[in-house]
Amino acid sequence: MRKEETISYPLMDEWTIPEIINVIKFYQAVDQLYEKKIERNNFLKKYQQFLKIVPQKSLQKQLDRRYLAQSGHSLYRAVKFVQESQDKNLHYVKR
């Protein structure tokens, strides 16, 4: 039986509750892409919401580094993979 891991998602203090919820949904979509499968359109919708909350590239990179350290998953690599793929259901395999 596999032990459930607890990931502390990187969040910003100034975000509102709805913003936090949307960012967490994006992080969960990234987790799903790495661990199972996710529909491409579903992932991209969550990514668009994330971009509305975090439009600054520097903050995106900071959150990516923190998320990678916590989970072993890269937000940047996940987004790049999904954007380059045209399949309906996607699963990212680390190389």
C-alpha positions as protocol buffer text, in pm:
chain_id: "A"
residue {
  index: 1
  type: MET
  ca { x: 0 y: 0 z: 0 }
}
residue {
  index: 2
  type: ARG
  ca { x: 140 y: 336 z: -106 }
}
residue {
  index: 3
  type: LYS
  ca { x: 164 y: 613 z: 150 }
}
residue {
  index: 4
  type: GLU
  ca { x: -2 y: 937 z: 46 }
}
residue {
  index: 5
  type: GLU
  ca { x: 246 y: 1220 z: 12 }
}
residue {
  index: 6
  type: THR
  ca { x: 159 y: 1565 z: 135 }
}
residue {
  index: 7
  type: ILE
  ca { x: 269 y: 1849 z: -86 }
}
residue {
  index: 8
  type: SER
  ca { x: 275 y: 2203 z: 42 }
}
residue {
  index: 9
  type: TYR
  ca { x: 175 y: 2402 z: -266 }
}
residue {
  index: 10
  type: PRO
  ca { x: 359 y: 2734 z: -307 }
}
residue {
  index: 11
  type: LEU
  ca { x: 109 y: 3015 z: -253 }
}
residue {
  index: 12
  type: MET
  ca { x: 130 y: 3391 z: -213 }
}
residue {
  index: 13
  type: ASP
  ca { x: -10 y: 3573 z: 90 }
}
residue {
  index: 14
  type: GLU
  ca { x: -174 y: 3845 z: -119 }
}
residue {
  index: 15
  type: TRP
  ca { x: -393 y: 3604 z: -317 }
}
residue {
  index: 16
  type: THR
  ca { x: -764 y: 3589 z: -244 }
}
residue {
  index: 17
  type: ILE
  ca { x: -936 y: 3260 z: -153 }
}
residue {
  index: 18
  type: PRO
  ca { x: -1077 y: 3214 z: -508 }
}
residue {
  index: 19
  type: GLU
  ca { x: -729 y: 3280 z: -652 }
}
residue {
  index: 20
  type: ILE
  ca { x: -574 y: 3025 z: -416 }
}
residue {
  index: 21
  type: ILE
  ca { x: -835 y: 2770 z: -519 }
}
residue {
  index: 22
  type: ASN
  ca { x: -765 y: 2827 z: -889 }
}
residue {
  index: 23
  type: VAL
  ca { x: -387 y: 2805 z: -844 }
}
residue {
  index: 24
  type: ILE
  ca { x: -425 y: 2482 z: -645 }
}
residue {
  index: 25
  type: LYS
  ca { x: -646 y: 2342 z: -924 }
}
residue {
  index: 26
  type: PHE
  ca { x: -366 y: 2416 z: -1169 }
}
residue {
  index: 27
  type: TYR
  ca { x: -108 y: 2246 z: -944 }
}
residue {
  index: 28
  type: GLN
  ca { x: -341 y: 1945 z: -919 }
}
residue {
  index: 29
  type: ALA
  ca { x: -371 y: 1938 z: -1300 }
}
residue {
  index: 30
  type: VAL
  ca { x: 9 y: 1928 z: -1324 }
}
residue {
  index: 31
  type: ASP
  ca { x: 15 y: 1643 z: -1071 }
}
residue {
  index: 32
  type: GLN
  ca { x: -248 y: 1458 z: -1273 }
}
residue {
  index: 33
  type: LEU
  ca { x: -49 y: 1506 z: -1596 }
}
residue {
  index: 34
  type: TYR
  ca { x: 259 y: 1350 z: -1435 }
}
residue {
  index: 35
  type: GLU
  ca { x: 85 y: 1073 z: -1242 }
}
residue {
  index: 36
  type: LYS
  ca { x: -216 y: 972 z: -1454 }
}
residue {
  index: 37
  type: LYS
  ca { x: -375 y: 1132 z: -1759 }
}
residue {
  index: 38
  type: ILE
  ca { x: -557 y: 1460 z: -1810 }
}
residue {
  index: 39
  type: GLU
  ca { x: -758 y: 1606 z: -2098 }
}
residue {
  index: 40
  type: ARG
  ca { x: -555 y: 1864 z: -2284 }
}
residue {
  index: 41
  type: ASN
  ca { x: -836 y: 2124 z: -2288 }
}
residue {
  index: 42
  type: ASN
  ca { x: -900 y: 2079 z: -1916 }
}
residue {
  index: 43
  type: PHE
  ca { x: -532 y: 2138 z: -1841 }
}
residue {
  index: 44
  type: LEU
  ca { x: -515 y: 2445 z: -2066 }
}
residue {
  index: 45
  type: LYS
  ca { x: -824 y: 2600 z: -1902 }
}
residue {
  index: 46
  type: LYS
  ca { x: -663 y: 2566 z: -1560 }
}
residue {
  index: 47
  type: TYR
  ca { x: -339 y: 2707 z: -1696 }
}
residue {
  index: 48
  type: GLN
  ca { x: -523 y: 3012 z: -1837 }
}
residue {
  index: 49
  type: GLN
  ca { x: -676 y: 3075 z: -1493 }
}
residue {
  index: 50
  type: PHE
  ca { x: -329 y: 3045 z: -1339 }
}
residue {
  index: 51
  type: LEU
  ca { x: -193 y: 3303 z: -1586 }
}
residue {
  index: 52
  type: LYS
  ca { x: -466 y: 3551 z: -1488 }
}
residue {
  index: 53
  type: ILE
  ca { x: -352 y: 3523 z: -1126 }
}
residue {
  index: 54
  type: VAL
  ca { x: 22 y: 3500 z: -1198 }
}
residue {
  index: 55
  type: PRO
  ca { x: 92 y: 3702 z: -1516 }
}
residue {
  index: 56
  type: GLN
  ca { x: 451 y: 3791 z: -1418 }
}
residue {
  index: 57
  type: LYS
  ca { x: 711 y: 3554 z: -1568 }
}
residue {
  index: 58
  type: SER
  ca { x: 946 y: 3608 z: -1272 }
}
residue {
  index: 59
  type: LEU
  ca { x: 681 y: 3493 z: -1024 }
}
residue {
  index: 60
  type: GLN
  ca { x: 590 y: 3199 z: -1248 }
}
residue {
  index: 61
  type: LYS
  ca { x: 956 y: 3090 z: -1245 }
}
residue {
  index: 62
  type: GLN
  ca { x: 977 y: 3133 z: -867 }
}
residue {
  index: 63
  type: LEU
  ca { x: 663 y: 2923 z: -814 }
}
residue {
  index: 64
  type: ASP
  ca { x: 794 y: 2662 z: -1060 }
}
residue {
  index: 65
  type: ARG
  ca { x: 1119 y: 2625 z: -863 }
}
residue {
  index: 66
  type: ARG
  ca { x: 933 y: 2596 z: -532 }
}
residue {
  index: 67
  type: TYR
  ca { x: 681 y: 2349 z: -676 }
}
residue {
  index: 68
  type: LEU
  ca { x: 958 y: 2139 z: -833 }
}
residue {
  index: 69
  type: ALA
  ca { x: 1139 y: 2123 z: -497 }
}
residue {
  index: 70
  type: GLN
  ca { x: 818 y: 2011 z: -322 }
}
residue {
  index: 71
  type: SER
  ca { x: 676 y: 1767 z: -576 }
}
residue {
  index: 72
  type: GLY
  ca { x: 947 y: 1682 z: -827 }
}
residue {
  index: 73
  type: HIS
  ca { x: 716 y: 1812 z: -1103 }
}
residue {
  index: 74
  type: SER
  ca { x: 797 y: 2111 z: -1323 }
}
residue {
  index: 75
  type: LEU
  ca { x: 516 y: 2353 z: -1406 }
}
residue {
  index: 76
  type: TYR
  ca { x: 717 y: 2484 z: -1702 }
}
residue {
  index: 77
  type: ARG
  ca { x: 785 y: 2139 z: -1851 }
}
residue {
  index: 78
  type: ALA
  ca { x: 422 y: 2037 z: -1801 }
}
residue {
  index: 79
  type: VAL
  ca { x: 288 y: 2345 z: -1981 }
}
residue {
  index: 80
  type: LYS
  ca { x: 541 y: 2315 z: -2263 }
}
residue {
  index: 81
  type: PHE
  ca { x: 452 y: 1946 z: -2310 }
}
residue {
  index: 82
  type: VAL
  ca { x: 78 y: 2016 z: -2323 }
}
residue {
  index: 83
  type: GLN
  ca { x: 116 y: 2312 z: -2560 }
}
residue {
  index: 84
  type: GLU
  ca { x: 328 y: 2106 z: -2801 }
}
residue {
  index: 85
  type: SER
  ca { x: 98 y: 1803 z: -2796 }
}
residue {
  index: 86
  type: GLN
  ca { x: -225 y: 1773 z: -2993 }
}
residue {
  index: 87
  type: ASP
  ca { x: -353 y: 1452 z: -2829 }
}
residue {
  index: 88
  type: LYS
  ca { x: -680 y: 1474 z: -2637 }
}
residue {
  index: 89
  type: ASN
  ca { x: -560 y: 1287 z: -2328 }
}
residue {
  index: 90
  type: LEU
  ca { x: -208 y: 1345 z: -2208 }
}
residue {
  index: 91
  type: HIS
  ca { x: 41 y: 1186 z: -1969 }
}
residue {
  index: 92
  type: TYR
  ca { x: 388 y: 1329 z: -1915 }
}
residue {
  index: 93
  type: VAL
  ca { x: 667 y: 1079 z: -1863 }
}
residue {
  index: 94
  type: LYS
  ca { x: 987 y: 1214 z: -1708 }
}
residue {
  index: 95
  type: ARG
  ca { x: 1297 y: 1144 z: -1911 }
}
